[in-house]
Amino acid sequence: MAGEPRYIRPATRERVLEAIRVLNYRPNLVASEHAHRPHIYDRLVIPDITNPFWPEVARGVQDQAALVGYHVVVANADWHPEREAKFLAFAPTAAWMA
């Protein structure tokens, strides 16, 4: 398995760990999930759910996603970039979707 000490030279491991510390790296749970199993959900951030334009967009996205077996999780950001970023970092699981 990747990351096991027997596959990585100690010097290489130390360089990678130092880069992680310097760059303040945080794993992307969504990307990790995509790498290990089929994509089963996606997220849609709507800037203002009270605007009559966006529910139609959300419905279209959900309808098209369903055709290929995806689930769509929708959030309203109220035009707040921090709220949008937090939602995009959220990684729903299959158990959460049930």
Backbone as ProteinMPNN parsed JSONL, in Angstrom:
{"seq_chain_A": "MAGEPRYIRPATRERVLEAIRVLNYRPNLVASEHAHRPHIYDRLVIPDITNPFWPEVARGVQDQAALVGYHVVVANADWHPEREAKFLAFAPTAAWMA", "coords_chain_A": {"N_chain_A": [[0.836, -1.178, 0.0], [0.445, 2.262, -0.708], [2.522, 4.666, 0.859], [3.448, 3.097, 2.899], [6.187, 2.376, 5.03], [8.102, 0.534, 4.008], [8.136, 0.973, 1.293], [9.129, 3.463, 0.861], [11.951, 5.498, 0.852], [13.727, 6.547, 3.752], [14.853, 9.176, 3.659], [13.399, 10.356, 1.596], [10.822, 10.216, 2.627], [11.092, 11.973, 4.842], [11.566, 14.399, 3.482], [9.11, 14.758, 2.209], [7.37, 14.912, 4.431], [8.365, 17.246, 5.593], [7.747, 19.116, 3.596], [4.962, 18.974, 3.767], [4.582, 20.096, 6.297], [5.694, 22.704, 5.93], [4.09, 23.755, 3.87], [1.668, 23.658, 5.063], [-0.163, 21.629, 4.485], [-3.323, 20.122, 3.959], [-5.248, 17.24, 3.735], [-7.448, 16.633, 0.976], [-10.515, 15.555, 1.367], [-12.549, 14.965, -0.39], [-11.26, 14.592, -2.891], [-9.704, 12.408, -2.196], [-11.646, 10.473, -1.704], [-12.699, 10.23, -4.279], [-10.58, 9.016, -5.548], [-10.583, 6.479, -4.528], [-13.036, 5.224, -4.803], [-16.065, 4.979, -6.768], [-17.488, 8.056, -7.918], [-20.16, 9.292, -6.195], [-21.685, 11.431, -5.43], [-22.274, 14.959, -5.655], [-21.668, 18.454, -5.13], [-23.605, 21.41, -4.959], [-23.413, 24.765, -4.836], [-25.404, 27.399, -4.146], [-25.77, 30.824, -4.667], [-27.903, 32.451, -3.773], [-30.711, 31.292, -2.651], [-33.246, 32.327, -2.616], [-33.616, 33.708, -4.925], [-35.477, 33.37, -7.811], [-34.294, 32.224, -10.048], [-32.311, 30.343, -9.309], [-33.451, 27.896, -8.095], [-34.433, 26.573, -10.358], [-32.072, 26.043, -11.727], [-30.847, 24.34, -9.872], [-32.637, 22.192, -9.909], [-32.353, 21.301, -12.551], [-29.639, 20.51, -12.515], [-29.76, 18.445, -10.596], [-31.554, 16.647, -11.861], [-30.088, 15.913, -14.189], [-27.793, 14.818, -13.008], [-28.883, 12.615, -11.702], [-29.423, 10.935, -13.821], [-27.02, 9.7, -14.35], [-26.486, 8.374, -12.052], [-25.643, 9.914, -9.877], [-25.758, 11.757, -6.777], [-26.948, 14.877, -5.6], [-25.942, 17.374, -3.45], [-27.203, 20.224, -2.047], [-26.517, 23.613, -1.223], [-27.086, 26.792, 0.276], [-25.366, 29.725, -0.052], [-25.679, 32.396, 0.523], [-24.237, 34.487, -0.624], [-21.802, 34.547, 0.738], [-18.435, 34.104, 0.782], [-16.922, 32.601, 2.634], [-18.75, 30.799, 3.726], [-19.403, 29.398, 1.437], [-16.902, 28.209, 0.819], [-16.573, 26.57, 3.079], [-18.681, 24.779, 2.764], [-17.943, 23.579, 0.345], [-15.716, 22.215, 1.17], [-16.794, 20.248, 2.689], [-17.425, 16.813, 2.949], [-19.714, 14.678, 2.123], [-20.749, 11.417, 3.157], [-21.56, 8.044, 2.084], [-23.178, 6.932, 4.063], [-24.182, 9.222, 5.251], [-25.753, 10.138, 3.217], [-27.822, 8.334, 3.133]], "CA_chain_A": [[0.0, 0.0, 0.0], [1.209, 3.507, -0.782], [2.786, 5.295, 2.142], [4.06, 2.167, 3.847], [7.627, 2.643, 5.133], [8.96, -0.341, 3.198], [8.149, 1.45, -0.08], [9.638, 4.833, 0.803], [13.238, 5.704, 1.508], [13.593, 7.481, 4.879], [15.167, 10.554, 3.258], [12.265, 10.833, 0.802], [9.713, 10.404, 3.567], [11.361, 13.196, 5.6], [11.366, 15.557, 2.598], [7.668, 14.912, 2.009], [6.795, 15.392, 5.682], [8.771, 18.642, 5.752], [6.929, 19.889, 2.655], [3.62, 19.023, 4.354], [4.618, 21.086, 7.388], [5.96, 24.042, 5.387], [2.95, 24.2, 3.056], [0.447, 23.527, 5.856], [-1.025, 20.784, 3.654], [-4.448, 19.4, 4.547], [-5.801, 16.354, 2.709], [-8.752, 16.931, 0.409], [-11.276, 14.324, 1.553], [-13.321, 14.692, -1.604], [-10.345, 14.019, -3.874], [-9.318, 11.094, -1.706], [-12.769, 9.569, -1.939], [-12.785, 9.993, -5.722], [-9.492, 8.132, -5.952], [-10.754, 5.138, -3.986], [-14.322, 4.617, -5.147], [-16.781, 5.789, -7.756], [-18.099, 9.316, -7.506], [-21.6, 9.066, -6.036], [-22.369, 12.658, -5.079], [-21.612, 16.214, -5.994], [-22.204, 19.568, -4.376], [-24.014, 22.59, -5.71], [-23.536, 25.925, -3.963], [-26.247, 28.427, -4.749], [-25.484, 32.069, -3.956], [-29.097, 33.03, -3.153], [-31.795, 30.356, -2.944], [-34.511, 33.059, -2.756], [-33.701, 34.193, -6.3], [-36.215, 32.342, -8.552], [-33.448, 31.611, -11.072], [-31.48, 29.244, -8.805], [-34.107, 26.599, -7.953], [-34.488, 25.904, -11.668], [-30.726, 25.527, -11.979], [-30.649, 23.188, -8.977], [-33.47, 21.093, -10.409], [-31.705, 20.783, -13.752], [-28.425, 19.798, -12.117], [-30.161, 17.206, -9.945], [-32.128, 15.748, -12.87], [-29.012, 15.389, -15.033], [-26.927, 13.977, -12.176], [-29.591, 11.358, -11.444], [-29.331, 10.092, -15.02], [-25.758, 8.944, -14.314], [-26.351, 7.764, -10.745], [-25.065, 10.812, -8.878], [-26.613, 12.497, -5.863], [-26.517, 16.267, -5.498], [-26.17, 18.026, -2.166], [-27.34, 21.644, -2.366], [-26.377, 24.551, -0.113], [-27.264, 28.209, 0.007], [-24.211, 30.439, 0.504], [-26.024, 33.797, 0.833], [-23.171, 35.345, -1.15], [-20.684, 34.581, 1.687], [-17.37, 33.219, 0.301], [-16.492, 31.673, 3.688], [-19.77, 29.754, 3.805], [-19.227, 28.596, 0.228], [-15.682, 27.405, 0.975], [-16.818, 25.546, 4.097], [-19.531, 23.751, 2.162], [-17.181, 22.845, -0.661], [-14.774, 21.34, 1.875], [-17.582, 19.188, 3.312], [-17.43, 15.587, 2.155], [-20.749, 13.747, 2.595], [-20.452, 9.994, 2.962], [-22.727, 7.258, 1.67], [-24.047, 6.792, 5.237], [-24.841, 10.514, 5.435], [-26.728, 10.295, 2.139], [-28.906, 7.357, 3.27]], "C_chain_A": [[0.883, 1.244, 0.0], [1.375, 4.097, 0.611], [3.396, 4.381, 3.179], [5.567, 2.387, 3.844], [8.498, 1.765, 4.242], [9.05, 0.114, 1.738], [8.789, 2.827, -0.245], [10.972, 4.926, 1.53], [13.069, 6.729, 2.625], [13.852, 8.938, 4.487], [14.01, 11.161, 2.457], [11.075, 11.118, 1.703], [9.894, 11.712, 4.356], [11.15, 14.452, 4.754], [9.875, 15.828, 2.385], [7.012, 15.459, 3.272], [7.154, 16.85, 5.946], [7.96, 19.549, 4.819], [5.502, 20.028, 3.177], [3.566, 20.082, 5.449], [4.762, 22.508, 6.838], [4.74, 24.596, 4.648], [1.621, 24.166, 3.808], [-0.607, 22.724, 5.084], [-2.117, 20.13, 4.486], [-5.032, 18.52, 3.451], [-7.178, 16.82, 2.245], [-9.553, 15.636, 0.451], [-12.086, 13.957, 0.315], [-12.434, 14.031, -2.656], [-9.931, 12.612, -3.471], [-10.423, 10.077, -1.965], [-12.899, 9.231, -3.416], [-11.728, 8.991, -6.168], [-9.746, 6.687, -5.54], [-12.092, 4.48, -4.284], [-15.053, 5.521, -6.132], [-17.411, 7.031, -7.131], [-19.595, 9.1, -7.395], [-22.364, 10.337, -5.689], [-21.596, 13.849, -5.627], [-22.312, 17.313, -5.221], [-22.544, 20.719, -5.307], [-24.204, 23.713, -4.705], [-24.303, 26.997, -4.719], [-26.023, 29.719, -3.971], [-26.694, 32.667, -3.242], [-30.307, 32.187, -3.539], [-33.142, 31.074, -3.096], [-34.684, 33.658, -4.149], [-34.361, 33.094, -7.135], [-35.398, 31.646, -9.65], [-32.787, 30.331, -10.557], [-32.2, 27.926, -8.569], [-34.227, 25.833, -9.274], [-33.131, 25.313, -12.033], [-30.494, 24.268, -11.144], [-31.431, 21.981, -9.475], [-32.841, 20.467, -11.648], [-30.442, 19.996, -13.436], [-28.793, 18.446, -11.503], [-30.717, 16.198, -10.952], [-31.041, 15.117, -13.733], [-28.085, 14.46, -14.242], [-27.576, 12.617, -11.928], [-29.495, 10.401, -12.627], [-28.063, 9.233, -15.03], [-25.467, 8.397, -12.919], [-25.701, 8.62, -9.674], [-26.165, 11.374, -7.975], [-26.07, 13.927, -5.817], [-26.901, 16.792, -4.118], [-26.14, 19.529, -2.442], [-27.186, 22.479, -1.095], [-26.576, 25.97, -0.599], [-26.133, 28.966, 0.697], [-24.523, 31.87, 0.918], [-24.922, 34.77, 0.443], [-21.993, 35.502, -0.181], [-19.601, 33.612, 1.217], [-16.918, 32.204, 1.346], [-17.47, 30.512, 3.809], [-19.655, 28.821, 2.602], [-18.016, 27.673, 0.363], [-15.883, 26.281, 1.98], [-17.669, 24.416, 3.52], [-18.765, 22.923, 1.138], [-16.16, 21.91, -0.032], [-15.484, 20.151, 2.524], [-17.63, 17.976, 2.388], [-18.501, 14.637, 2.679], [-20.369, 12.312, 2.288], [-21.71, 9.28, 2.516], [-23.7, 7.09, 2.838], [-24.83, 8.083, 5.463], [-25.965, 10.665, 4.419], [-27.941, 9.383, 2.324], [-30.121, 7.932, 3.963]], "O_chain_A": [[1.938, 1.268, 0.633], [0.465, 4.028, 1.438], [3.82, 4.845, 4.237], [6.166, 2.564, 2.783], [9.538, 2.22, 3.767], [9.95, -0.317, 1.017], [8.968, 3.3, -1.367], [11.105, 4.489, 2.673], [12.328, 7.696, 2.453], [13.14, 9.835, 4.939], [13.683, 12.337, 2.621], [10.403, 12.139, 1.558], [8.938, 12.471, 4.514], [10.621, 15.451, 5.242], [9.436, 16.978, 2.38], [6.187, 16.37, 3.197], [6.334, 17.607, 6.466], [7.538, 20.633, 5.222], [4.897, 21.091, 3.043], [2.621, 20.867, 5.519], [4.027, 23.409, 7.242], [4.404, 25.771, 4.791], [0.586, 24.579, 3.286], [-1.781, 23.094, 5.038], [-1.862, 19.642, 5.587], [-5.288, 19.002, 2.347], [-7.969, 17.336, 3.034], [-9.303, 14.723, -0.336], [-12.281, 12.78, 0.015], [-12.819, 13.022, -3.246], [-9.822, 11.725, -4.318], [-10.158, 8.955, -2.394], [-13.174, 8.085, -3.773], [-11.971, 8.2, -7.079], [-9.186, 5.767, -6.137], [-12.257, 3.286, -4.037], [-14.696, 6.687, -6.302], [-17.808, 7.033, -5.965], [-20.244, 8.761, -8.385], [-23.595, 10.314, -5.659], [-20.43, 13.745, -6.005], [-23.419, 17.123, -4.717], [-21.863, 20.963, -6.303], [-25.057, 23.625, -3.822], [-23.894, 27.438, -5.793], [-26.079, 29.714, -2.741], [-26.535, 33.325, -2.213], [-30.862, 32.348, -4.626], [-34.083, 30.501, -3.644], [-35.785, 34.071, -4.512], [-33.848, 31.975, -7.165], [-35.79, 30.579, -10.125], [-32.71, 29.34, -11.284], [-31.6, 26.882, -8.827], [-34.134, 24.606, -9.304], [-33.051, 24.214, -12.582], [-30.005, 23.258, -11.65], [-30.919, 20.861, -9.457], [-32.801, 19.244, -11.779], [-30.2, 18.939, -14.019], [-28.205, 17.422, -11.85], [-30.377, 15.017, -10.893], [-31.071, 13.912, -13.982], [-27.646, 13.432, -14.758], [-26.898, 11.589, -11.943], [-29.489, 9.184, -12.443], [-28.036, 8.166, -15.644], [-24.339, 8.0, -12.629], [-25.25, 8.093, -8.657], [-27.333, 11.453, -8.358], [-24.87, 14.147, -5.977], [-28.047, 16.664, -3.686], [-25.172, 20.045, -3.002], [-27.666, 22.097, -0.028], [-26.271, 26.301, -1.745], [-25.966, 28.852, 1.911], [-23.714, 32.5, 1.598], [-24.708, 35.773, 1.124], [-21.258, 36.486, -0.267], [-19.821, 32.401, 1.249], [-16.568, 31.075, 1.002], [-17.055, 29.365, 3.977], [-19.792, 27.604, 2.734], [-18.103, 26.486, 0.051], [-15.418, 25.163, 1.763], [-17.402, 23.239, 3.765], [-18.923, 21.703, 1.074], [-15.779, 20.912, -0.643], [-14.843, 19.158, 2.868], [-17.85, 18.111, 1.184], [-18.229, 13.86, 3.593], [-19.737, 12.033, 1.269], [-22.803, 9.845, 2.563], [-24.914, 7.104, 2.635], [-26.005, 8.043, 5.826], [-27.006, 11.248, 4.72], [-28.989, 9.634, 1.729], [-31.115, 7.23, 4.151]]}, "name": "protein", "num_of_chains": 1, "seq": "MAGEPRYIRPATRERVLEAIRVLNYRPNLVASEHAHRPHIYDRLVIPDITNPFWPEVARGVQDQAALVGYHVVVANADWHPEREAKFLAFAPTAAWMA"}
